[in-house]
Amino acid sequence: MKRVIKVDDYYSTLLETAGGWIQAGGAAIVSVGGTTLASTSEDSSVEKGLKLVALGNGIEASGNALQAIGREKASFEKRTTLTILGAWLQAAGNITNVAAALLILDEEEENGFKLDVVGDSVQFLGALSETAGLRSSEETPFLKTLVSGNLIQSFGLLIEAIGALYNVKGQIKLGERIKAIGNYIQTAGVTIAAIGLTEKLESEVQPFFH
């Protein structure tokens, strides 16, 4: 039986996939910034690291927003509230992390570190929400890749939140090292999820050419 794909679902997945790769790019930039912060205490390098973290989180936020919009455009039977909510929560968490980095750049470290905990925690809840939504979705060949990617991302974000708590306690060097580890785990998870979305997009393109 020929599989029928609705055009709305194709464009939904296209937006979702584009958002996934944009998010992956942003996460990679955050990882570079986080590594810089973890490896040096020089003012100029710290400033550079914070700017990269702010930039990367801003890019991640745009990717998450694009994913949320894409999911909202899916046909009713394909729409999953938890994955939409999760993407918007992650975007909100990213924006909060941008604000936190800017506060630290303005030498308001105490407020910036506290806000960073909030941002990482909101992102963590968003990733968990997406994972829960995906697990309740229809079984597909690419679903395991998507779920695995989001679980890894959630774990990375949890580690980042723990690192941010150490920063609040004044153990900044340790906190930044923990956050850097979380950054790379999150980047790996986001990339795996983006690969899963690409597989999903390819599966929805095929019926148009057969």
C-alpha positions as CSV (number, residue, x, y, z in Angstrom):
1,M,0.0,0.0,0.0
2,K,1.4,3.4,-1.0
3,R,2.1,5.6,1.9
4,V,0.4,9.0,1.8
5,I,2.2,12.0,3.1
6,K,0.4,15.3,3.8
7,V,2.2,18.4,2.5
8,D,1.7,20.0,5.9
9,D,3.6,17.2,7.5
10,Y,6.5,17.5,5.0
11,Y,6.9,21.2,5.6
12,S,6.5,20.6,9.3
13,T,9.4,18.1,9.3
14,L,11.5,20.4,7.0
15,L,11.2,23.3,9.5
16,E,11.8,20.9,12.4
17,T,14.9,19.4,10.7
18,A,16.3,22.9,9.9
19,G,15.8,23.9,13.5
20,G,17.5,20.8,14.7
21,W,20.7,21.5,12.8
22,I,20.6,25.2,13.8
23,Q,20.3,24.1,17.4
24,A,23.3,21.7,16.9
25,G,25.4,24.5,15.5
26,G,24.5,26.8,18.4
27,A,25.3,24.0,20.9
28,A,28.7,23.5,19.3
29,I,29.5,27.2,19.7
30,V,28.4,27.0,23.3
31,S,30.8,24.1,23.8
32,V,33.7,26.1,22.4
33,G,32.8,29.0,24.7
34,G,32.4,26.7,27.7
35,T,35.8,25.1,27.0
36,T,37.4,28.5,26.9
37,L,35.8,29.4,30.3
38,A,36.9,26.1,31.8
39,S,40.5,26.4,30.7
40,T,41.5,30.0,31.5
41,S,41.0,32.8,34.0
42,E,42.4,35.6,31.8
43,D,39.9,38.4,31.5
44,S,40.2,38.7,27.7
45,S,39.6,34.9,27.3
46,V,36.8,34.8,29.8
47,E,35.1,37.7,27.9
48,K,35.5,35.8,24.6
49,G,34.1,32.6,26.2
50,L,31.1,34.4,27.6
51,K,30.4,36.0,24.2
52,L,30.5,32.6,22.5
53,V,28.2,31.2,25.1
54,A,25.7,34.0,24.6
55,L,26.0,33.7,20.8
56,G,25.6,29.9,20.8
57,N,22.6,30.1,23.1
58,G,21.0,32.7,20.9
59,I,21.4,30.4,17.9
60,E,20.1,27.5,19.8
61,A,17.0,29.5,20.8
62,S,16.2,30.3,17.2
63,G,16.6,26.6,16.3
64,N,14.3,25.5,19.1
65,A,11.7,28.1,18.1
66,L,11.9,26.9,14.5
67,Q,11.3,23.3,15.7
68,A,8.3,24.4,17.8
69,I,6.8,26.3,14.9
70,G,7.4,23.3,12.6
71,R,5.7,21.0,15.0
72,E,2.7,23.3,15.4
73,K,2.2,23.1,11.6
74,A,1.9,19.3,11.5
75,S,-1.4,17.7,10.8
76,F,-3.6,17.2,13.9
77,E,-2.9,13.5,14.2
78,K,0.9,14.1,14.0
79,R,0.9,17.0,16.5
80,T,2.4,16.2,19.9
81,T,1.8,18.8,22.6
82,L,4.7,17.7,24.8
83,T,7.3,18.1,21.9
84,I,6.0,21.5,21.1
85,L,6.0,22.6,24.7
86,G,9.5,21.1,25.1
87,A,10.9,23.1,22.2
88,W,9.5,26.4,23.5
89,L,10.8,25.6,27.0
90,Q,14.3,25.0,25.5
91,A,14.1,28.3,23.6
92,A,13.1,30.1,26.8
93,G,16.0,28.5,28.6
94,N,18.4,29.5,25.9
95,I,17.3,33.1,26.1
96,T,17.7,33.0,29.8
97,N,21.2,31.7,29.4
98,V,22.0,34.5,27.0
99,A,20.8,37.0,29.6
100,A,22.9,35.3,32.2
101,A,26.0,35.5,30.1
102,L,25.4,39.2,29.4
103,L,25.0,39.9,33.1
104,I,28.3,38.2,33.9
105,L,29.9,40.2,31.2
106,D,28.6,43.4,32.9
107,E,30.3,42.1,36.1
108,E,27.0,41.2,37.8
109,E,28.3,37.7,38.4
110,E,26.0,36.7,41.3
111,N,22.8,37.5,39.4
112,G,24.2,36.0,36.2
113,F,25.2,32.7,37.8
114,K,21.8,32.4,39.4
115,L,20.0,33.1,36.2
116,D,22.3,30.6,34.4
117,V,21.0,27.8,36.8
118,V,17.4,28.8,35.8
119,G,18.2,28.7,32.1
120,D,19.9,25.3,32.2
121,S,17.1,23.9,34.4
122,V,14.4,25.2,32.0
123,Q,16.3,23.7,29.0
124,F,16.6,20.4,30.9
125,L,12.8,20.3,31.5
126,G,12.2,21.2,27.9
127,A,14.4,18.3,26.7
128,L,12.7,15.9,29.0
129,S,9.3,17.1,27.8
130,E,10.4,16.5,24.2
131,T,11.6,13.0,25.1
132,A,8.3,12.1,26.8
133,G,6.4,13.4,23.7
134,L,8.5,11.4,21.3
135,R,8.1,8.2,23.4
136,S,4.4,8.5,23.0
137,S,4.6,9.0,19.2
138,E,3.9,6.4,16.5
139,E,6.7,3.8,16.2
140,T,9.0,4.6,13.3
141,P,12.5,3.5,12.1
142,F,14.0,6.9,13.2
143,L,12.2,7.2,16.5
144,K,14.9,5.5,18.5
145,T,17.5,7.9,17.2
146,L,15.3,10.9,18.1
147,V,14.6,9.5,21.6
148,S,18.3,8.6,22.2
149,G,19.4,12.1,21.1
150,N,17.0,13.9,23.4
151,L,17.9,11.6,26.3
152,I,21.6,12.4,25.9
153,Q,20.8,16.0,25.5
154,S,18.8,16.0,28.7
155,F,21.7,14.3,30.6
156,G,24.1,17.0,29.3
157,L,21.7,19.8,30.4
158,L,21.4,18.3,33.8
159,I,25.2,18.3,34.1
160,E,25.3,21.9,33.0
161,A,22.8,22.8,35.6
162,I,24.9,21.1,38.3
163,G,28.0,23.0,37.1
164,A,26.0,26.3,37.2
165,L,25.1,25.5,40.9
166,Y,28.8,25.2,41.7
167,N,29.3,28.6,40.1
168,V,26.6,30.1,42.4
169,K,28.5,28.5,45.4
170,G,31.7,30.3,44.3
171,Q,33.5,27.2,43.0
172,I,33.7,28.8,39.6
173,K,36.6,26.9,38.0
174,L,35.1,23.5,39.0
175,G,31.6,24.7,37.9
176,E,32.9,25.8,34.5
177,R,34.6,22.4,34.0
178,I,31.5,20.5,34.8
179,K,29.5,22.8,32.5
180,A,32.0,22.2,29.7
181,I,31.5,18.5,30.0
182,G,27.7,19.0,29.9
183,N,28.1,21.2,26.9
184,Y,29.7,18.5,24.8
185,I,27.2,15.9,25.9
186,Q,24.4,18.2,25.0
187,T,26.0,18.9,21.6
188,A,26.3,15.2,21.0
189,G,22.7,14.6,21.9
190,V,21.4,17.5,19.7
191,T,23.4,16.2,16.8
192,I,22.1,12.7,17.1
193,A,18.5,14.1,17.3
194,A,19.2,16.2,14.2
195,I,20.3,13.1,12.3
196,G,17.1,11.4,13.4
197,L,15.1,14.4,12.0
198,T,17.0,14.2,8.8
199,E,16.1,10.5,8.5
200,K,12.5,11.4,9.2
201,L,12.6,14.1,6.5
202,E,14.0,11.7,3.9
203,S,11.3,9.1,4.7
204,E,8.7,11.8,4.0
205,V,10.3,13.0,0.8
206,Q,10.4,9.5,-0.8
207,P,6.7,9.1,-1.5
208,F,6.7,12.3,-3.6
209,F,9.1,10.6,-6.0
210,H,7.4,7.2,-6.3
